[in-house]
């Protein structure tokens, strides 16, 4: 699956975003190493700190279904780019430091980074114990 295709799936997922407070709709499409796909959206909450981002939603869905090996994630918001926040970078780093991370304001202006480029020196407890 190419980056545009993955991005389109993320953009399509934004239809299920629950963002009544910010109005910022985000969708993520997470591709596993063996070709499975998990989508996620941001789910906001009246207690604003309880909000979860699209990327973590997708990751939690995958891990809870038994998938932990990830190839790429695309993140989309209609008309905007949406690079993962710091918490999501660390959350994903746990499983895939070399994850390909894709975003852009539309499918013709996508950029791609490795997660380790977006989060240099990310933390993994297993390297300390
Ligand atoms: N958000 C995401 O879902 N992913 C990002 O990469 C950035 C931020 C959400 C959280 C919140 O619902 C809204 O965007 C505004 O911060």
Backbone and ligand atoms as CSV (ligand in chain L), in Angstrom:
chain,resi,resn,atom,element,x,y,z
A,1,UNK,N,N,0.844,-1.195,0.000
A,1,UNK,CA,C,0.000,0.000,0.000
A,1,UNK,C,C,0.885,1.253,0.000
A,2,UNK,N,N,0.609,2.194,-0.901
A,2,UNK,CA,C,1.472,3.374,-0.955
A,2,UNK,C,C,0.973,4.472,-0.001
A,3,UNK,N,N,1.794,5.516,0.129
A,3,UNK,CA,C,1.501,6.551,1.126
A,3,UNK,C,C,0.177,7.256,0.856
A,4,UNK,N,N,-0.115,7.500,-0.422
A,4,UNK,CA,C,-1.364,8.198,-0.751
A,4,UNK,C,C,-2.574,7.385,-0.320
A,5,UNK,N,N,-2.493,6.107,-0.579
A,5,UNK,CA,C,-3.595,5.209,-0.240
A,5,UNK,C,C,-3.817,5.190,1.283
A,6,UNK,N,N,-2.704,5.091,2.005
A,6,UNK,CA,C,-2.799,5.058,3.469
A,6,UNK,C,C,-3.365,6.385,3.992
A,7,UNK,N,N,-2.923,7.482,3.386
A,7,UNK,CA,C,-3.409,8.811,3.780
A,7,UNK,C,C,-4.915,8.931,3.511
A,8,UNK,N,N,-5.359,8.430,2.364
A,8,UNK,CA,C,-6.796,8.506,2.029
A,8,UNK,C,C,-7.634,7.763,3.062
A,9,UNK,N,N,-7.115,6.649,3.541
A,9,UNK,CA,C,-7.841,5.872,4.565
A,9,UNK,C,C,-7.912,6.669,5.867
A,10,UNK,N,N,-6.803,7.342,6.206
A,10,UNK,CA,C,-6.793,8.190,7.416
A,10,UNK,C,C,-7.792,9.339,7.267
A,11,UNK,N,N,-7.800,9.944,6.092
A,11,UNK,CA,C,-8.712,11.077,5.861
A,11,UNK,C,C,-10.175,10.618,5.939
A,12,UNK,N,N,-10.438,9.456,5.380
A,12,UNK,CA,C,-11.802,8.919,5.419
A,12,UNK,C,C,-12.239,8.653,6.860
A,13,UNK,N,N,-11.296,8.217,7.687
A,13,UNK,CA,C,-11.623,7.911,9.092
A,13,UNK,C,C,-12.061,9.154,9.860
A,14,UNK,N,N,-11.653,10.340,9.408
A,14,UNK,CA,C,-12.002,11.565,10.149
A,14,UNK,C,C,-13.516,11.755,10.258
A,15,UNK,N,N,-14.263,11.070,9.418
A,15,UNK,CA,C,-15.729,11.203,9.504
A,15,UNK,C,C,-16.246,10.718,10.868
A,16,UNK,N,N,-15.467,9.853,11.517
A,16,UNK,CA,C,-15.891,9.350,12.838
A,16,UNK,C,C,-15.236,10.073,14.004
A,17,UNK,N,N,-14.443,11.091,13.690
A,17,UNK,CA,C,-13.811,11.877,14.758
A,17,UNK,C,C,-14.881,12.473,15.676
A,18,UNK,N,N,-14.580,12.446,16.966
A,18,UNK,CA,C,-15.479,13.103,17.941
A,18,UNK,C,C,-14.712,14.297,18.495
A,19,UNK,N,N,-14.952,15.461,17.912
A,19,UNK,CA,C,-14.165,16.652,18.273
A,19,UNK,C,C,-15.067,17.869,18.478
A,20,UNK,N,N,-16.051,17.763,19.385
A,20,UNK,CA,C,-17.000,18.878,19.553
A,20,UNK,C,C,-16.366,20.094,20.220
A,21,UNK,N,N,-15.208,19.922,20.850
A,21,UNK,CA,C,-14.609,21.036,21.604
A,21,UNK,C,C,-13.606,21.811,20.763
A,22,UNK,N,N,-12.721,21.115,20.068
A,22,UNK,CA,C,-11.725,21.809,19.233
A,22,UNK,C,C,-12.217,21.993,17.803
A,23,UNK,N,N,-13.098,21.132,17.341
A,23,UNK,CA,C,-13.496,21.165,15.934
A,23,UNK,C,C,-12.398,20.644,15.011
A,24,UNK,N,N,-11.306,20.152,15.580
A,24,UNK,CA,C,-10.172,19.660,14.778
A,24,UNK,C,C,-10.313,18.151,14.625
A,25,UNK,N,N,-10.718,17.739,13.423
A,25,UNK,CA,C,-10.993,16.323,13.179
A,25,UNK,C,C,-9.726,15.637,12.678
A,26,UNK,N,N,-9.344,14.559,13.342
A,26,UNK,CA,C,-8.109,13.852,12.972
A,26,UNK,C,C,-8.422,12.369,12.767
A,27,UNK,N,N,-7.786,11.808,11.745
A,27,UNK,CA,C,-7.871,10.367,11.500
A,27,UNK,C,C,-6.472,9.808,11.321
A,28,UNK,N,N,-6.281,8.576,11.720
A,28,UNK,CA,C,-4.994,7.904,11.546
A,28,UNK,C,C,-5.232,6.535,10.929
A,29,UNK,N,N,-4.289,6.117,10.101
A,29,UNK,CA,C,-4.319,4.767,9.527
A,29,UNK,C,C,-2.967,4.120,9.806
A,30,UNK,N,N,-2.994,3.060,10.581
A,30,UNK,CA,C,-1.770,2.378,11.032
A,30,UNK,C,C,-1.676,1.035,10.322
A,31,UNK,N,N,-0.571,0.856,9.607
A,31,UNK,CA,C,-0.346,-0.363,8.822
A,31,UNK,C,C,0.619,-1.270,9.561
A,32,UNK,N,N,0.233,-2.524,9.750
A,32,UNK,CA,C,1.125,-3.466,10.429
A,32,UNK,C,C,2.118,-4.054,9.421
A,33,UNK,N,N,3.165,-4.648,9.942
A,33,UNK,CA,C,4.187,-5.263,9.073
A,33,UNK,C,C,3.585,-6.343,8.188
A,34,UNK,N,N,2.541,-7.001,8.692
A,34,UNK,CA,C,1.943,-8.058,7.875
A,34,UNK,C,C,0.706,-7.592,7.115
A,35,UNK,N,N,0.577,-6.281,6.949
A,35,UNK,CA,C,-0.431,-5.756,6.026
A,35,UNK,C,C,-1.810,-5.507,6.597
A,36,UNK,N,N,-1.965,-5.644,7.912
A,36,UNK,CA,C,-3.265,-5.322,8.513
A,36,UNK,C,C,-3.367,-3.826,8.726
A,37,UNK,N,N,-4.577,-3.331,8.757
A,37,UNK,CA,C,-4.792,-1.906,8.873
A,37,UNK,C,C,-5.698,-1.605,10.064
A,38,UNK,N,N,-5.287,-0.638,10.859
A,38,UNK,CA,C,-6.116,-0.182,11.973
A,38,UNK,C,C,-6.281,1.327,11.864
A,39,UNK,N,N,-7.515,1.781,11.890
A,39,UNK,CA,C,-7.760,3.221,11.858
A,39,UNK,C,C,-8.049,3.713,13.270
A,40,UNK,N,N,-7.930,5.028,13.430
A,40,UNK,CA,C,-8.274,5.645,14.711
A,40,UNK,C,C,-8.678,7.080,14.485
A,41,UNK,N,N,-9.426,7.624,15.411
A,41,UNK,CA,C,-9.803,9.042,15.363
A,41,UNK,C,C,-9.569,9.661,16.729
A,42,UNK,N,N,-9.513,10.982,16.761
A,42,UNK,CA,C,-9.469,11.639,18.063
A,42,UNK,C,C,-10.849,11.589,18.705
A,43,UNK,N,N,-10.850,11.301,19.994
A,43,UNK,CA,C,-12.085,11.213,20.767
A,43,UNK,C,C,-11.934,12.172,21.949
A,44,UNK,N,N,-12.619,13.310,21.842
A,44,UNK,CA,C,-12.493,14.335,22.887
A,44,UNK,C,C,-13.452,14.040,24.030
A,45,UNK,N,N,-13.234,14.796,25.120
A,45,UNK,CA,C,-14.017,14.555,26.330
A,45,UNK,C,C,-14.277,15.877,27.030
A,46,UNK,N,N,-15.413,15.970,27.712
A,46,UNK,CA,C,-15.750,17.173,28.480
A,46,UNK,C,C,-14.665,17.501,29.491
A,47,UNK,N,N,-14.028,16.471,30.020
A,47,UNK,CA,C,-12.838,16.671,30.839
A,47,UNK,C,C,-11.666,16.635,29.848
A,48,UNK,N,N,-11.236,17.822,29.398
A,48,UNK,CA,C,-10.430,17.910,28.166
A,48,UNK,C,C,-9.186,17.036,28.183
A,49,UNK,N,N,-8.608,16.883,29.372
A,49,UNK,CA,C,-7.391,16.077,29.477
A,49,UNK,C,C,-7.626,14.594,29.227
A,50,UNK,N,N,-8.865,14.186,29.212
A,50,UNK,CA,C,-9.183,12.774,28.955
A,50,UNK,C,C,-9.247,12.466,27.459
A,51,UNK,N,N,-9.069,13.491,26.647
A,51,UNK,CA,C,-9.085,13.310,25.188
A,51,UNK,C,C,-7.985,12.348,24.745
A,52,UNK,N,N,-8.295,11.531,23.720
A,52,UNK,CA,C,-7.257,10.689,23.113
A,52,UNK,C,C,-7.116,11.052,21.636
A,53,UNK,N,N,-5.881,11.090,21.184
A,53,UNK,CA,C,-5.584,11.431,19.793
A,53,UNK,C,C,-5.865,10.236,18.869
A,54,UNK,N,N,-5.983,10.560,17.588
A,54,UNK,CA,C,-6.252,9.536,16.574
A,54,UNK,C,C,-5.153,8.470,16.531
A,55,UNK,N,N,-3.909,8.906,16.665
A,55,UNK,CA,C,-2.787,7.960,16.537
A,55,UNK,C,C,-2.803,6.932,17.670
A,56,UNK,N,N,-3.040,7.423,18.885
A,56,UNK,CA,C,-3.073,6.473,20.000
A,56,UNK,C,C,-4.295,5.566,19.917
A,57,UNK,N,N,-5.412,6.097,19.445
A,57,UNK,CA,C,-6.591,5.244,19.260
A,57,UNK,C,C,-6.251,4.084,18.326
A,58,UNK,N,N,-5.612,4.395,17.204
A,58,UNK,CA,C,-5.270,3.340,16.230
A,58,UNK,C,C,-4.296,2.339,16.848
A,59,UNK,N,N,-3.318,2.853,17.576
A,59,UNK,CA,C,-2.301,1.969,18.173
A,59,UNK,C,C,-2.914,1.054,19.233
A,60,UNK,N,N,-3.775,1.617,20.047
A,60,UNK,CA,C,-4.425,0.818,21.097
A,60,UNK,C,C,-5.336,-0.252,20.482
A,61,UNK,N,N,-6.023,0.102,19.416
A,61,UNK,CA,C,-6.855,-0.893,18.733
A,61,UNK,C,C,-5.994,-2.051,18.244
A,62,UNK,N,N,-4.858,-1.723,17.624
A,62,UNK,CA,C,-3.986,-2.762,17.063
A,62,UNK,C,C,-3.404,-3.648,18.165
A,63,UNK,N,N,-2.837,-3.026,19.178
A,63,UNK,CA,C,-2.175,-3.809,20.233
A,63,UNK,C,C,-3.191,-4.690,20.945
A,64,UNK,N,N,-4.388,-4.166,21.150
A,64,UNK,CA,C,-5.390,-4.956,21.869
A,64,UNK,C,C,-5.953,-6.083,21.015
A,65,UNK,N,N,-5.688,-6.045,19.711
A,65,UNK,CA,C,-6.069,-7.166,18.837
A,65,UNK,C,C,-4.880,-8.100,18.577
A,66,UNK,N,N,-3.748,-7.813,19.232
A,66,UNK,CA,C,-2.611,-8.724,19.124
A,66,UNK,C,C,-1.554,-8.315,18.113
A,67,UNK,N,N,-1.640,-7.103,17.565
A,67,UNK,CA,C,-0.663,-6.635,16.567
A,67,UNK,C,C,0.243,-5.579,17.176
A,68,UNK,N,N,1.558,-5.802,17.081
A,68,UNK,CA,C,2.532,-4.883,17.685
A,68,UNK,C,C,3.642,-4.484,16.750
A,69,UNK,N,N,3.615,-5.027,15.549
A,69,UNK,CA,C,4.707,-4.709,14.622
A,69,UNK,C,C,4.159,-3.823,13.522
A,70,UNK,N,N,4.667,-2.583,13.482
A,70,UNK,CA,C,4.070,-1.573,12.616
A,70,UNK,C,C,5.047,-1.083,11.562
A,71,UNK,N,N,4.488,-0.837,10.392
A,71,UNK,CA,C,5.269,-0.388,9.238
A,71,UNK,C,C,5.145,1.128,9.033
A,72,UNK,N,N,3.909,1.630,9.082
A,72,UNK,CA,C,3.681,3.043,8.738
A,72,UNK,C,C,2.395,3.534,9.366
A,73,UNK,N,N,2.352,4.864,9.586
A,73,UNK,CA,C,1.096,5.486,10.016
A,73,UNK,C,C,0.904,6.755,9.197
A,74,UNK,N,N,-0.312,6.948,8.702
A,74,UNK,CA,C,-0.678,8.204,8.053
A,74,UNK,C,C,-1.654,8.930,8.968
A,75,UNK,N,N,-1.484,10.242,9.049
A,75,UNK,CA,C,-2.344,11.060,9.907
A,75,UNK,C,C,-2.932,12.176,9.048
A,76,UNK,N,N,-4.242,12.390,9.170
A,76,UNK,CA,C,-4.917,13.346,8.290
A,76,UNK,C,C,-5.934,14.171,9.050
A,77,UNK,N,N,-6.104,15.406,8.567
A,77,UNK,CA,C,-7.184,16.271,9.020
A,77,UNK,C,C,-7.596,17.062,7.786
A,78,UNK,N,N,-8.880,17.219,7.515
A,78,UNK,CA,C,-9.284,17.834,6.241
A,78,UNK,C,C,-8.651,19.215,6.035
A,79,UNK,N,N,-7.837,19.326,4.977
A,79,UNK,CA,C,-7.228,20.604,4.623
A,79,UNK,C,C,-6.029,21.019,5.453
A,80,UNK,N,N,-5.607,20.176,6.383
A,80,UNK,CA,C,-4.498,20.512,7.293
A,80,UNK,C,C,-3.539,19.332,7.357
A,81,UNK,N,N,-2.283,19.627,7.664
A,81,UNK,CA,C,-1.445,18.491,8.047
A,81,UNK,C,C,-1.647,18.262,9.548
A,82,UNK,N,N,-1.267,17.091,10.015
A,82,UNK,CA,C,-1.491,16.747,11.430
A,82,UNK,C,C,-0.392,15.789,11.858
A,83,UNK,N,N,0.727,16.358,12.267
A,83,UNK,CA,C,1.832,15.508,12.727
A,83,UNK,C,C,1.569,15.087,14.170
A,84,UNK,N,N,1.953,13.892,14.525
A,84,UNK,CA,C,1.641,13.389,15.872
A,84,UNK,C,C,2.183,14.289,16.981
A,85,UNK,N,N,1.412,14.463,18.011
A,85,UNK,CA,C,1.839,15.235,19.182
A,85,UNK,C,C,2.941,14.462,19.932
A,86,UNK,N,N,3.541,15.087,20.906
A,86,UNK,CA,C,4.645,14.473,21.633
A,86,UNK,C,C,4.250,13.198,22.349
A,87,UNK,N,N,3.077,13.197,22.931
A,87,UNK,CA,C,2.640,11.977,23.641
A,87,UNK,C,C,2.490,10.827,22.653
A,88,UNK,N,N,1.898,11.099,21.494
A,88,UNK,CA,C,1.702,10.035,20.496
A,88,UNK,C,C,3.034,9.550,19.951
A,89,UNK,N,N,3.987,10.461,19.761
A,89,UNK,CA,C,5.313,10.033,19.286
A,89,UNK,C,C,5.923,9.029,20.258
A,90,UNK,N,N,5.879,9.369,21.537
A,90,UNK,CA,C,6.429,8.458,22.545
A,90,UNK,C,C,5.628,7.155,22.600
A,91,UNK,N,N,4.326,7.255,22.491
A,91,UNK,CA,C,3.460,6.070,22.575
A,91,UNK,C,C,3.802,5.083,21.449
A,92,UNK,N,N,3.958,5.612,20.242
A,92,UNK,CA,C,4.258,4.759,19.089
A,92,UNK,C,C,5.698,4.237,19.141
A,93,UNK,N,N,6.598,5.044,19.710
A,93,UNK,CA,C,8.023,4.683,19.795
A,93,UNK,C,C,8.223,3.392,20.571
A,94,UNK,N,N,7.344,3.138,21.510
A,94,UNK,CA,C,7.387,1.902,22.300
A,94,UNK,C,C,7.435,0.671,21.397
A,95,UNK,N,N,6.701,0.731,20.291
A,95,UNK,CA,C,6.543,-0.435,19.433
A,95,UNK,C,C,7.374,-0.354,18.151
A,96,UNK,N,N,7.601,0.869,17.659
A,96,UNK,CA,C,8.187,0.974,16.315
A,96,UNK,C,C,8.998,2.257,16.144
A,97,UNK,N,N,10.232,2.298,16.683
A,97,UNK,CA,C,11.058,3.495,16.508
A,97,UNK,C,C,11.303,3.860,15.037
A,98,UNK,N,N,11.296,2.856,14.166
A,98,UNK,CA,C,11.563,3.157,12.754
A,98,UNK,C,C,10.286,3.285,11.916
A,99,UNK,N,N,9.154,3.451,12.599
A,99,UNK,CA,C,7.878,3.633,11.903
A,99,UNK,C,C,7.979,4.755,10.878
A,100,UNK,N,N,7.382,4.562,9.721
A,100,UNK,CA,C,7.262,5.651,8.741
A,100,UNK,C,C,6.016,6.461,9.091
A,101,UNK,N,N,6.179,7.765,9.253
A,101,UNK,CA,C,5.079,8.647,9.661
A,101,UNK,C,C,4.787,9.603,8.509
A,102,UNK,N,N,3.536,9.622,8.079
A,102,UNK,CA,C,3.148,10.331,6.858
A,102,UNK,C,C,2.038,11.323,7.171
A,103,UNK,N,N,2.208,12.570,6.729
A,103,UNK,CA,C,1.102,13.530,6.826
A,103,UNK,C,C,1.304,14.613,5.769
A,104,UNK,N,N,0.319,15.479,5.650
A,104,UNK,CA,C,0.358,16.576,4.696
A,104,UNK,C,C,-1.013,17.211,4.653
A,105,UNK,N,N,-1.105,18.376,4.023
A,105,UNK,CA,C,-2.420,19.037,4.018
A,105,UNK,C,C,-3.366,18.414,2.982
A,106,UNK,N,N,-2.799,17.706,2.034
A,106,UNK,CA,C,-3.615,16.926,1.097
A,106,UNK,C,C,-2.749,15.806,0.520
A,107,UNK,N,N,-3.358,14.959,-0.285
A,107,UNK,CA,C,-2.631,13.763,-0.741
A,107,UNK,C,C,-1.495,14.083,-1.705
A,108,UNK,N,N,-1.466,15.317,-2.240
A,108,UNK,CA,C,-0.386,15.691,-3.153
A,108,UNK,C,C,0.755,16.426,-2.461
A,109,UNK,N,N,0.655,16.634,-1.168
A,109,UNK,CA,C,1.759,17.302,-0.458
A,109,UNK,C,C,2.155,16.517,0.791
A,110,UNK,N,N,2.239,15.210,0.610
A,110,UNK,CA,C,2.606,14.366,1.750
A,110,UNK,C,C,4.105,14.415,2.005
A,111,UNK,N,N,4.470,14.369,3.280
A,111,UNK,CA,C,5.868,14.201,3.669
A,111,UNK,C,C,5.957,12.950,4.534
A,112,UNK,N,N,7.129,12.406,4.592
A,112,UNK,CA,C,7.333,11.191,5.394
A,112,UNK,C,C,8.610,11.321,6.207
A,113,UNK,N,N,8.527,10.938,7.466
A,113,UNK,CA,C,9.685,10.877,8.348
A,113,UNK,C,C,9.682,9.524,9.037
A,114,UNK,N,N,10.847,9.119,9.492
A,114,UNK,CA,C,10.884,7.996,10.428
A,114,UNK,C,C,10.561,8.533,11.810
A,115,UNK,N,N,9.915,7.705,12.623
A,115,UNK,CA,C,9.546,8.170,13.966
A,115,UNK,C,C,10.778,8.620,14.764
A,116,UNK,N,N,11.903,7.910,14.595
A,116,UNK,CA,C,13.105,8.315,15.346
A,116,UNK,C,C,13.612,9.695,14.936
A,117,UNK,N,N,13.206,10.157,13.749
A,117,UNK,CA,C,13.564,11.525,13.342
A,117,UNK,C,C,12.665,12.547,14.041
A,118,UNK,N,N,11.421,12.173,14.260
A,118,UNK,CA,C,10.459,13.072,14.920
A,118,UNK,C,C,10.644,13.054,16.439
A,119,UNK,N,N,11.253,11.971,16.934
A,119,UNK,CA,C,11.475,11.836,18.386
A,119,UNK,C,C,12.889,11.301,18.632
A,120,UNK,N,N,13.887,12.171,18.471
A,120,UNK,CA,C,15.259,11.700,18.710
A,120,UNK,C,C,15.418,11.272,20.168
A,121,UNK,N,N,16.165,10.211,20.380
A,121,UNK,CA,C,16.425,9.727,21.736
A,121,UNK,C,C,15.133,9.382,22.482
A,122,UNK,N,N,14.162,8.832,21.765
A,122,UNK,CA,C,12.922,8.393,22.420
A,122,UNK,C,C,13.215,7.385,23.518
A,123,UNK,N,N,12.334,7.334,24.477
A,123,UNK,CA,C,12.574,6.501,25.669
A,123,UNK,C,C,12.014,5.098,25.499
A,124,UNK,N,N,12.852,4.106,25.824
A,124,UNK,CA,C,12.372,2.716,25.912
A,124,UNK,C,C,12.959,2.117,27.173
A,125,UNK,N,N,12.088,1.739,28.063
A,125,UNK,CA,C,12.535,1.245,29.380
A,125,UNK,C,C,13.417,0.019,29.230
A,126,UNK,N,N,13.127,-0.815,28.218
A,126,UNK,CA,C,13.894,-2.062,28.061
A,126,UNK,C,C,15.384,-1.791,27.849
A,127,UNK,N,N,15.731,-0.585,27.420
A,127,UNK,CA,C,17.145,-0.258,27.244
A,127,UNK,C,C,17.826,0.143,28.556
A,128,UNK,N,N,17.060,0.195,29.636
A,128,UNK,CA,C,17.599,0.644,30.926
A,128,UNK,C,C,17.544,-0.431,32.003
A,129,UNK,N,N,16.865,-1.527,31.728
A,129,UNK,CA,C,16.713,-2.545,32.776
A,129,UNK,C,C,17.276,-3.882,32.320
L,1,LIG,N1,N,-5.002,15.545,17.865
L,1,LIG,C1,C,-4.860,14.307,17.313
L,1,LIG,O1,O,-5.779,13.496,17.324
L,1,LIG,N2,N,-3.675,13.995,16.743
L,1,LIG,C2,C,-2.654,14.877,16.538
L,1,LIG,O2,O,-1.671,14.524,15.933
L,1,LIG,C3,C,-2.753,16.236,17.088
L,1,LIG,C4,C,-3.934,16.505,17.953
L,1,LIG,C5,C,-6.313,15.929,18.394
L,1,LIG,C6,C,-6.441,16.002,19.874
L,1,LIG,C7,C,-7.611,16.950,20.018
L,1,LIG,O3,O,-8.827,16.226,19.906
L,1,LIG,C8,C,-7.514,17.859,18.822
L,1,LIG,O4,O,-6.649,17.217,17.924
L,1,LIG,C9,C,-6.999,19.234,19.138
L,1,LIG,O5,O,-5.857,19.187,19.908
